[in-house]
Amino acid sequence: MTGADKASGPAAAFRQGFLREIDFLRSSFWDFALISWIPLILMAVVAIQLAPGVMRDLPIAVVDQDGGGMARELTRRLDASPGLRVAARPPDMAEAERLVRARAAYAVVLIPRGTERAVLRGETASVTTFYNASYSTASGAALRDIGTVVQEQAAQLAAGQVAAIEPGKVRPPPIVAQTTVLFNPQGSYELQLVALLHPALLHLVFMVAVASALGRELRDGTIGGWLGDTTQSWAAAAVAGKITVYFIVFMAWGVLATAYLAGLRGWPILGSAIMLFAGYAAMYLAYVGVAVLAVGLTLSMSRALSIAGLYAGASFAFAGAIFPIESASAFARVWSAILPYTAFAKLLAEQWMMGSGVAVSLPHLFVMLLFLAVGAAAGLPRYLAAAGKPAVWGRR
């Protein structure tokens, strides 16, 4: 870089940093792969796995010890339920347990002896369900469907018995509980999970790419020739230009991920699409701040990448979007609060699924931009100062 280049203004510095990173990506297969086909493969795998949306035909086993007509009718109803499939009818619980341990069934429905006799006598019979809590999502869905089927048959049997004894006494129940599902009435795992997993993957790869781009200059000892003998404003603009390459690329990935769900898969954005994309931009900027902070504090590419993987990799689990954070430990709640992805997940749910007003989600944008301000203020001066300290160059 010539002295004239370094004497130019911040705009030229920004352009120089931008083109510098473009030139590097053209010559590095794996660094280019990190921002091109690797995110595409990751998002495609998630999209394909969750494309069915709702779980269907979950295998269960029915142990019919009664052998009566009511037991056969219950078994038929269970198999006819869209979410269930009676995969086996073992003769005893020992065989049923073997099926569960072999993951051939998520739940076992036990119809004990004397069930039909108890019902005909007007007594209360008991049907027991055993489910595999090791697979809580699938087993929970199977358990809900089994309970619905059993309750429906029980209601019909009760009405039939009353009608047989006292025909004029059959009346509808005085109180009926009505449940209305808000914001995701289909119960689609595609809408719930893909909308969250795509940005979770993207922000992880983005932070790794930014930390790598900044840390590489220190590792290779090129930061001196790049930012040495420059003003603070020139150097900061050049760093911003380098990072902007990744910001543009990953904003494009965010647009593609949104277009896939909203356009191709037909899940409409109930709120503001502009606000949703503003959330993407703020999230990436927040992780720019964290990456700059990590590189600035460690002055080591490997350590910064380790921090990036740990920090961004845990975002999905601690964001409170799937697992409620309110009842978690104090550590989990604090960890959730210091993750920009937590604010983004709230904004995404409000704007995509809930149709909330823009004013409701604005605070989340401010929270994410705060990460940028704090990270840049604490980490950028140390990173720029390292351009004049050869002793810290070459660290892995």
C-alpha positions as CSV (number, residue, x, y, z in Angstrom):
1,M,0.0,0.0,0.0
2,T,1.4,3.4,-1.0
3,G,1.7,6.4,1.3
4,A,-0.8,8.2,-0.9
5,D,-3.3,5.5,-0.3
6,K,-2.9,5.8,3.4
7,A,-3.1,9.6,3.2
8,S,-6.5,9.4,1.5
9,G,-9.8,9.8,3.4
10,P,-12.0,7.3,5.2
11,A,-14.1,6.6,2.1
12,A,-11.0,5.4,0.2
13,A,-9.9,3.5,3.3
14,F,-13.3,1.7,3.4
15,R,-13.0,0.8,-0.3
16,Q,-9.4,-0.4,0.2
17,G,-10.5,-2.7,3.1
18,F,-13.4,-4.0,1.1
19,L,-11.4,-4.8,-2.0
20,R,-8.6,-6.3,0.1
21,E,-11.0,-8.9,1.6
22,I,-12.5,-9.6,-1.8
23,D,-9.1,-10.3,-3.3
24,F,-8.3,-12.6,-0.4
25,L,-11.5,-14.6,-0.8
26,R,-10.9,-15.1,-4.4
27,S,-7.6,-16.8,-3.6
28,S,-8.7,-18.9,-0.6
29,F,-11.0,-21.8,-1.3
30,W,-12.0,-22.6,2.2
31,D,-12.6,-19.1,3.3
32,F,-14.8,-18.5,0.3
33,A,-16.6,-21.8,1.0
34,L,-17.3,-20.6,4.5
35,I,-19.5,-17.8,3.2
36,S,-20.9,-19.5,0.0
37,W,-21.7,-23.2,-0.3
38,I,-21.3,-24.2,3.4
39,P,-24.2,-22.0,4.6
40,L,-26.3,-23.2,1.7
41,I,-25.7,-26.8,2.6
42,L,-26.4,-26.2,6.3
43,M,-29.7,-24.4,5.6
44,A,-30.7,-26.9,3.0
45,V,-30.2,-29.8,5.5
46,V,-32.4,-28.0,8.1
47,A,-35.1,-27.2,5.6
48,I,-35.3,-30.7,4.2
49,Q,-35.4,-32.3,7.6
50,L,-38.3,-30.1,8.8
51,A,-40.2,-29.7,5.5
52,P,-43.0,-32.1,6.6
53,G,-43.9,-29.5,9.3
54,V,-46.1,-31.7,11.5
55,M,-45.2,-35.1,12.8
56,R,-47.3,-37.9,11.4
57,D,-47.5,-41.7,11.8
58,L,-45.5,-41.8,15.0
59,P,-45.1,-45.5,15.8
60,I,-46.8,-46.9,19.0
61,A,-47.4,-50.3,20.4
62,V,-50.7,-51.6,21.8
63,V,-50.8,-54.4,24.4
64,D,-54.4,-55.7,24.3
65,Q,-54.8,-57.9,27.3
66,D,-58.6,-57.6,27.2
67,G,-59.4,-58.8,23.7
68,G,-62.9,-57.3,23.7
69,G,-64.7,-55.3,21.0
70,M,-64.0,-52.0,22.8
71,A,-60.3,-52.7,22.9
72,R,-60.3,-53.5,19.2
73,E,-62.2,-50.3,18.4
74,L,-59.7,-48.3,20.5
75,T,-56.8,-49.8,18.6
76,R,-58.5,-49.0,15.3
77,R,-59.0,-45.4,16.3
78,L,-55.4,-45.1,17.4
79,D,-54.2,-46.4,14.1
80,A,-56.6,-44.1,12.2
81,S,-55.3,-41.0,14.0
82,P,-53.1,-38.9,11.6
83,G,-50.3,-38.5,14.1
84,L,-50.2,-42.2,15.2
85,R,-49.5,-45.6,13.7
86,V,-50.0,-48.8,15.5
87,A,-46.7,-50.4,14.5
88,A,-47.0,-53.5,16.7
89,R,-49.4,-55.4,18.9
90,P,-47.1,-57.3,21.3
91,P,-48.6,-60.0,23.5
92,D,-47.1,-58.7,26.8
93,M,-45.3,-55.7,28.3
94,A,-41.9,-57.4,28.2
95,E,-42.1,-57.5,24.4
96,A,-43.5,-53.9,24.3
97,E,-40.6,-52.7,26.4
98,R,-38.2,-54.3,24.0
99,L,-39.8,-52.4,21.1
100,V,-39.4,-49.1,22.9
101,R,-35.8,-49.8,23.8
102,A,-35.2,-50.6,20.1
103,R,-36.9,-47.3,19.2
104,A,-39.5,-49.2,17.2
105,A,-42.2,-47.4,19.2
106,Y,-42.4,-44.1,21.1
107,A,-45.2,-45.2,23.4
108,V,-47.1,-48.3,24.6
109,V,-50.8,-48.3,25.2
110,L,-51.8,-51.0,27.7
111,I,-55.5,-52.1,27.7
112,P,-55.8,-54.4,30.8
113,R,-58.0,-57.4,31.2
114,G,-61.6,-56.6,32.3
115,T,-61.7,-53.2,30.5
116,E,-64.9,-54.0,28.5
117,R,-66.5,-55.7,31.5
118,A,-65.9,-52.7,33.7
119,V,-67.3,-50.3,31.1
120,L,-70.5,-52.4,30.7
121,R,-71.0,-52.5,34.4
122,G,-70.8,-48.7,34.5
123,E,-67.5,-48.6,36.2
124,T,-64.4,-46.6,35.3
125,A,-61.8,-48.6,33.3
126,S,-58.2,-47.5,33.1
127,V,-56.1,-47.5,29.9
128,T,-52.4,-46.9,30.7
129,T,-49.9,-45.2,28.4
130,F,-46.1,-45.6,28.8
131,Y,-44.0,-43.2,26.7
132,N,-40.3,-42.8,26.1
133,A,-39.3,-39.4,27.7
134,S,-35.8,-39.7,26.2
135,Y,-37.4,-38.4,23.0
136,S,-39.7,-35.9,24.6
137,T,-40.8,-34.1,21.5
138,A,-42.0,-37.1,19.5
139,S,-43.3,-38.9,22.6
140,G,-45.1,-35.8,23.8
141,A,-46.9,-35.5,20.5
142,A,-47.8,-39.2,20.5
143,L,-49.0,-38.9,24.1
144,R,-51.3,-35.9,23.2
145,D,-52.8,-37.8,20.3
146,I,-53.4,-41.0,22.4
147,G,-55.1,-38.9,25.1
148,T,-57.4,-37.3,22.5
149,V,-58.4,-40.6,21.0
150,V,-59.1,-42.2,24.4
151,Q,-61.1,-39.3,25.6
152,E,-63.2,-39.2,22.4
153,Q,-64.0,-42.9,22.7
154,A,-64.8,-42.5,26.4
155,A,-67.2,-39.7,25.7
156,Q,-69.0,-41.7,23.1
157,L,-69.2,-44.7,25.4
158,A,-70.6,-42.6,28.3
159,A,-73.2,-41.0,26.0
160,G,-74.2,-44.4,24.7
161,Q,-74.6,-45.9,28.2
162,V,-76.8,-43.0,29.4
163,A,-78.9,-43.3,26.2
164,A,-79.4,-47.0,26.7
165,I,-80.5,-46.6,30.3
166,E,-82.4,-43.3,30.2
167,P,-82.9,-42.1,26.6
168,G,-84.2,-38.7,27.6
169,K,-81.2,-37.9,29.9
170,V,-78.6,-37.5,27.1
171,R,-77.6,-33.8,27.1
172,P,-74.5,-32.0,26.0
173,P,-72.1,-31.1,28.8
174,P,-72.9,-27.9,30.6
175,I,-69.3,-26.5,30.2
176,V,-67.0,-27.2,27.2
177,A,-63.3,-26.1,27.2
178,Q,-62.4,-24.5,23.9
179,T,-58.7,-24.1,23.1
180,T,-57.5,-21.8,20.4
181,V,-53.9,-21.9,19.2
182,L,-52.5,-18.5,18.5
183,F,-49.9,-17.6,15.8
184,N,-49.1,-21.1,14.7
185,P,-52.4,-22.9,14.6
186,Q,-51.0,-25.7,12.4
187,G,-48.5,-26.6,15.0
188,S,-45.9,-26.6,12.3
189,Y,-42.3,-27.4,13.4
190,E,-41.2,-26.0,10.0
191,L,-42.4,-22.5,10.8
192,Q,-41.3,-22.7,14.4
193,L,-37.9,-24.2,14.0
194,V,-36.6,-23.4,10.5
195,A,-37.4,-19.7,11.0
196,L,-35.1,-19.8,14.1
197,L,-32.5,-22.3,13.0
198,H,-31.6,-20.6,9.7
199,P,-30.5,-17.3,11.4
200,A,-28.9,-19.3,14.3
201,L,-26.7,-21.1,11.7
202,L,-26.0,-17.9,9.8
203,H,-25.0,-15.8,12.7
204,L,-22.6,-18.5,13.9
205,V,-20.9,-18.8,10.6
206,F,-20.9,-15.0,10.3
207,M,-19.1,-14.4,13.6
208,V,-16.6,-17.1,12.7
209,A,-15.9,-15.5,9.4
210,V,-15.5,-12.0,10.8
211,A,-13.2,-13.2,13.6
212,S,-11.2,-15.1,11.1
213,A,-10.9,-12.1,8.8
214,L,-9.6,-9.9,11.5
215,G,-7.5,-12.5,13.3
216,R,-5.8,-13.6,10.1
217,E,-4.1,-10.2,9.7
218,L,-2.6,-10.7,13.2
219,R,-1.6,-14.4,12.6
220,D,0.0,-13.6,9.3
221,G,1.7,-10.4,10.5
222,T,0.1,-8.4,7.7
223,I,-1.7,-6.0,10.0
224,G,1.4,-3.7,10.2
225,G,1.6,-3.2,6.4
226,W,-2.1,-2.8,6.2
227,L,-2.9,-0.5,9.1
228,G,0.5,0.7,10.3
229,D,1.4,4.4,10.0
230,T,-2.3,5.4,9.5
231,T,-4.7,7.5,11.4
232,Q,-7.3,6.0,13.7
233,S,-10.1,7.0,11.5
234,W,-8.4,5.6,8.3
235,A,-7.7,2.3,10.0
236,A,-11.2,2.0,11.5
237,A,-12.7,2.7,8.0
238,A,-10.5,0.0,6.5
239,V,-11.6,-2.5,9.1
240,A,-15.2,-1.6,8.5
241,G,-14.7,-2.1,4.7
242,K,-13.3,-5.6,5.4
243,I,-16.2,-6.6,7.6
244,T,-18.8,-5.1,5.2
245,V,-18.0,-7.9,2.7
246,Y,-19.3,-10.5,5.1
247,F,-22.2,-8.3,6.2
248,I,-23.5,-8.0,2.6
249,V,-23.1,-11.7,1.9
250,F,-24.9,-12.8,5.1
251,M,-27.7,-10.3,4.6
252,A,-28.2,-11.9,1.3
253,W,-28.4,-15.3,3.0
254,G,-30.9,-13.9,5.4
255,V,-33.1,-12.6,2.5
256,L,-32.8,-16.1,0.9
257,A,-33.8,-17.9,4.1
258,T,-36.8,-15.6,4.5
259,A,-37.8,-15.9,0.9
260,Y,-37.7,-19.7,1.2
261,L,-40.1,-19.9,4.1
262,A,-42.4,-16.9,3.1
263,G,-42.4,-17.4,-0.6
264,L,-41.6,-21.0,-1.5
265,R,-43.2,-22.6,1.6
266,G,-46.0,-20.1,2.0
267,W,-45.6,-19.0,5.6
268,P,-46.6,-15.3,5.5
269,I,-44.9,-12.6,7.5
270,L,-47.7,-11.2,9.6
271,G,-45.8,-8.2,10.8
272,S,-43.3,-5.9,9.0
273,A,-40.9,-7.5,6.5
274,I,-38.7,-4.4,6.7
275,M,-38.5,-4.7,10.5
276,L,-37.6,-8.4,10.1
277,F,-34.7,-7.5,7.8
278,A,-33.7,-4.7,10.1
279,G,-33.5,-7.3,12.8
280,Y,-31.1,-9.4,10.6
281,A,-28.9,-6.3,10.1
282,A,-28.9,-5.5,13.8
283,M,-28.1,-9.1,14.7
284,Y,-25.1,-9.2,12.4
285,L,-23.8,-5.8,13.6
286,A,-24.1,-7.1,17.2
287,Y,-22.0,-10.1,16.4
288,V,-19.5,-7.8,14.6
289,G,-19.1,-6.0,17.9
290,V,-18.6,-9.3,19.8
291,A,-16.1,-10.5,17.2
292,V,-14.1,-7.3,17.3
293,L,-14.1,-7.5,21.1
294,A,-12.9,-11.1,21.0
295,V,-10.1,-10.4,18.6
296,G,-9.1,-7.2,20.3
297,L,-8.9,-8.7,23.7
298,T,-7.1,-11.9,22.7
299,L,-5.0,-10.6,19.8
300,S,-5.1,-14.3,18.7
301,M,-7.0,-15.8,15.8
302,S,-7.4,-19.2,17.4
303,R,-8.6,-17.9,20.7
304,A,-11.0,-15.5,19.0
305,L,-12.4,-18.4,16.9
306,S,-12.8,-20.5,20.0
307,I,-14.8,-17.7,21.7
308,A,-16.9,-17.2,18.6
309,G,-17.8,-20.9,18.4
310,L,-18.7,-21.1,22.1
311,Y,-20.5,-17.8,22.3
312,A,-22.5,-18.0,19.1
313,G,-22.9,-21.8,19.1
314,A,-24.9,-21.7,22.3
315,S,-27.3,-19.0,21.2
316,F,-30.2,-21.2,20.0
317,A,-30.3,-23.2,23.2
318,F,-30.3,-20.2,25.5
319,A,-32.5,-17.8,23.5
320,G,-35.7,-18.9,25.2
321,A,-37.4,-19.5,21.8
322,I,-37.8,-23.2,22.3
323,F,-36.9,-23.9,25.9
324,P,-38.4,-21.4,28.4
325,I,-35.7,-19.4,30.0
326,E,-38.0,-18.0,32.8
327,S,-37.7,-21.2,34.9
328,A,-34.0,-21.8,34.1
329,S,-31.1,-21.3,36.5
330,A,-29.7,-17.8,37.2
331,F,-26.6,-18.6,35.0
332,A,-28.9,-19.6,32.0
333,R,-30.9,-16.4,32.4
334,V,-27.7,-14.2,32.5
335,W,-26.2,-16.1,29.6
336,S,-29.4,-15.6,27.6
337,A,-29.4,-11.9,28.3
338,I,-25.9,-11.4,26.9
339,L,-26.6,-13.1,23.6
340,P,-27.8,-10.8,20.8
341,Y,-29.6,-13.8,19.2
342,T,-32.0,-13.7,22.2
343,A,-33.2,-10.3,21.1
344,F,-33.4,-11.3,17.5
345,A,-35.4,-14.4,18.3
346,K,-38.0,-12.2,20.1
347,L,-38.1,-9.8,17.2
348,L,-38.5,-12.6,14.7
349,A,-41.4,-14.2,16.6
350,E,-43.1,-10.8,17.0
351,Q,-42.8,-9.7,13.3
352,W,-43.1,-13.0,11.5
353,M,-45.6,-15.1,13.5
354,M,-47.4,-12.7,15.9
355,G,-48.0,-9.7,13.7
356,S,-46.8,-7.3,16.5
357,G,-46.5,-3.6,15.9
358,V,-43.2,-2.1,14.9
359,A,-43.0,-0.2,18.2
360,V,-43.1,-3.5,20.1
361,S,-39.9,-4.7,18.4
362,L,-37.9,-1.5,18.3
363,P,-36.3,-2.1,21.8
364,H,-34.8,-5.4,20.5
365,L,-33.0,-3.5,17.7
366,F,-31.6,-1.1,20.3
367,V,-30.4,-4.0,22.5
368,M,-28.6,-5.6,19.5
369,L,-27.0,-2.3,18.4
370,L,-25.7,-1.9,22.0
371,F,-23.6,-5.0,21.5
372,L,-22.0,-3.3,18.5
373,A,-21.3,-0.1,20.4
374,V,-19.8,-1.8,23.5
375,G,-17.8,-4.4,21.5
376,A,-16.3,-1.8,19.1
377,A,-15.5,0.7,21.8
378,A,-13.7,-1.9,23.9
379,G,-12.1,-4.1,21.2
380,L,-11.4,-1.9,18.2
381,P,-8.8,0.4,19.8
382,R,-6.7,-2.6,21.0
383,Y,-6.9,-4.2,17.5
384,L,-5.8,-1.0,15.8
385,A,-3.0,-0.5,18.3
386,A,-1.7,-4.0,17.5
387,A,-0.7,-2.8,14.0
388,G,2.2,-1.0,15.7
389,K,3.2,-3.9,17.9
390,P,5.1,-6.6,16.0
391,A,5.5,-8.6,19.3
392,V,1.9,-9.7,19.0
393,W,2.0,-10.7,15.4
394,G,2.2,-14.3,14.4
395,R,0.1,-15.7,17.3
396,R,-2.0,-18.7,16.5
